[in-house]
Amino acid sequence: MTERSHRPPILNPNETYTFRSYFLIRFAPADILRELGASLTKTTINLPIATLPEPNRLQDLRQRLEQAIPRVSLTSEAARREVLIAPILLEVANITEAMVNIEYPIEVNQYLRGDLDYYLTSQHNVLVVEAKQADLTRGFTQLAAELIALDSWIESEDETLYGAVTTGDIWQFGSYHRPSRVVTQDLMLYRVPTDLEVLMQILVWILTHNQT
């Protein structure tokens, strides 16, 4: 009996891919990540939450978002980033004393290169946030590629890297376990402004907890 031949690779070794490419490739996310040397699992991550130091600031943020949402046309990714995503991340940075890098460029190899929409760095951890207009599923594939790239880019010894993909009003978290090269897609979705408090608590925890 002859052995079954291997299927052609999804990624062409003669081409260069940016992170955006993985949003556009219409193959199954698990198959794409396999070619990047990682595997994909979907489960509830059960992310811990941190206590927010100033509840009044949260209420102010919620009020600003609730006032902005009906008054701004959120039909573009740029509008969602400016009106919904940036205010949340800036508040998280204020709480955690993190640095916010926007359109942060990295280049690991021909398959892992491009700009991270938001890259937050704190004393303890890093957080990647990928903004998308509508498609969370393909957006998560792009986020996964960014987390895999960060594994080679940063010098941190943390075992797990965290990220989120968001349309602004819906957020989904993911993690990358570096030793096993496993990307986990959280089954939970968090909505803004309904789930704003728990969303903020998770984001703050990611940037303040100590993995060592």
C-alpha positions in Angstrom: 0.0 0.0 0.0 1.4 3.4 -0.9 1.5 6.1 1.7 -1.0 9.0 1.3 0.8 12.1 0.1 0.9 15.1 2.3 -1.3 18.0 1.4 0.3 21.2 -0.1 1.3 23.8 2.5 -1.0 26.7 3.1 1.9 29.1 3.5 4.1 29.6 0.4 7.8 29.5 1.4 8.5 32.0 -1.5 6.1 34.6 -0.1 6.1 37.0 2.8 3.1 37.2 5.2 2.1 40.1 7.5 -0.2 39.6 10.4 -3.0 41.1 8.3 -2.5 38.2 5.9 -3.8 35.7 8.5 -7.1 37.6 8.7 -7.5 37.3 5.0 -6.5 33.6 4.6 -9.7 31.6 4.5 -8.3 28.3 5.8 -9.2 26.8 9.2 -7.4 28.6 12.0 -6.0 25.4 13.5 -4.5 24.5 10.1 -2.9 27.9 9.7 -1.4 27.8 13.2 -0.1 24.3 12.6 2.0 25.6 9.9 3.4 28.2 12.3 4.4 25.4 14.7 1.5 25.9 17.1 -1.8 24.2 18.0 -5.2 25.7 18.8 -7.6 24.9 21.5 -11.0 26.4 22.3 -12.1 26.5 25.9 -13.1 28.8 28.8 -9.9 30.3 30.1 -11.3 31.4 33.5 -9.3 34.6 33.6 -8.9 36.0 37.1 -10.0 39.6 37.8 -8.2 42.4 39.6 -9.8 45.0 41.9 -10.2 48.4 40.3 -8.8 51.1 42.6 -11.2 53.9 41.7 -14.8 52.8 41.0 -15.8 56.3 40.2 -13.4 56.4 37.2 -15.1 53.2 35.9 -18.5 54.9 36.1 -17.2 57.9 34.3 -15.8 55.7 31.5 -19.0 53.8 31.2 -21.0 57.0 30.9 -18.7 58.4 28.2 -19.0 55.2 26.2 -22.8 55.0 26.6 -23.0 58.6 25.4 -20.7 58.1 22.4 -22.1 54.8 21.1 -25.5 56.2 19.8 -23.9 59.4 18.5 -21.0 58.0 16.4 -21.2 55.9 13.3 -19.2 52.8 14.1 -19.1 51.4 10.6 -15.3 51.6 10.3 -12.5 50.0 12.2 -10.9 53.4 12.8 -14.1 54.7 14.4 -14.3 51.7 16.7 -10.7 52.1 17.7 -11.0 55.8 18.5 -14.4 55.8 20.2 -14.6 52.4 22.0 -11.2 50.7 22.2 -8.7 53.5 22.9 -10.6 55.0 25.9 -10.7 51.6 27.6 -7.0 50.8 27.0 -5.9 54.3 28.1 -7.9 53.8 31.4 -6.3 50.4 31.9 -2.8 51.9 31.2 -3.6 54.7 33.8 -4.4 52.0 36.4 -1.5 49.7 35.7 1.1 52.3 34.7 1.5 50.5 31.4 2.9 51.9 28.2 0.6 51.9 25.2 2.2 51.3 21.9 0.0 51.9 18.8 0.8 50.3 15.5 3.8 48.7 17.1 6.0 47.0 14.4 7.7 43.7 14.8 9.5 41.3 12.4 10.5 37.8 13.3 10.6 36.1 9.9 8.9 36.0 6.6 5.7 34.5 8.2 5.6 36.7 11.3 5.8 40.4 10.7 3.7 43.5 10.8 2.1 46.0 13.2 0.3 45.2 16.4 -2.7 47.5 16.7 -2.2 47.9 20.5 0.8 46.6 22.5 0.7 47.3 26.2 3.7 46.7 28.3 3.8 46.9 32.1 6.4 46.0 34.8 5.1 42.5 34.8 3.5 41.5 31.6 2.5 42.4 28.0 -0.9 42.5 26.3 -1.7 42.6 22.6 -5.1 43.9 21.4 -6.2 43.5 17.8 -9.0 45.7 16.6 -11.4 44.3 14.0 -14.5 45.7 12.4 -16.6 42.6 12.3 -15.1 39.1 12.0 -13.8 37.9 15.4 -13.0 34.4 14.1 -10.5 35.5 11.5 -9.4 38.3 13.7 -8.5 35.7 16.4 -6.3 33.9 13.8 -4.4 37.2 13.3 -4.1 37.7 17.1 -2.8 34.2 17.4 -0.1 34.8 14.9 0.9 38.0 16.7 1.2 36.1 20.0 3.4 33.5 18.4 5.6 36.2 17.0 5.9 37.9 20.4 7.2 34.6 21.8 10.4 35.2 19.7 10.4 39.0 20.0 10.3 39.7 23.7 12.9 38.7 26.3 10.3 38.0 29.1 10.4 34.6 30.7 6.7 34.5 31.3 5.2 31.2 30.3 1.9 32.6 29.0 1.2 35.6 26.7 -2.2 37.2 26.6 -4.1 39.1 23.9 -7.6 40.1 22.9 -9.4 40.6 19.6 -12.2 43.2 19.7 -14.8 44.9 17.5 -15.0 47.6 20.2 -18.3 46.4 21.5 -17.3 42.7 21.8 -14.1 41.4 23.2 -12.6 37.9 23.1 -9.4 36.9 24.9 -6.7 34.4 23.9 -3.5 33.1 25.4 -0.3 31.5 24.2 1.4 28.9 26.4 5.0 29.3 25.2 6.5 25.9 26.4 3.8 23.8 24.7 3.2 26.3 21.8 -0.6 26.1 22.4 -2.9 29.0 21.6 -6.2 29.0 23.6 -9.2 30.8 22.3 -11.5 31.8 25.1 -15.2 30.8 24.6 -16.4 33.8 26.6 -17.3 37.0 24.9 -17.4 40.4 26.8 -19.7 43.2 25.7 -19.2 46.9 26.0 -20.7 48.7 27.9 -22.6 45.8 29.6 -19.5 43.8 30.7 -17.2 46.8 31.0 -16.4 46.3 34.7 -15.3 42.6 34.4 -13.5 43.4 31.1 -11.5 46.1 32.8 -10.8 43.8 35.7 -9.4 41.1 33.4 -7.2 43.6 31.5 -5.8 45.0 34.7 -5.1 41.6 36.0 -3.2 40.6 32.8 -0.9 43.6 33.2 -0.4 43.4 36.9 -0.2 39.8 37.9 3.2 38.2 38.5 3.9 34.9 36.7 7.1 34.2 38.5 
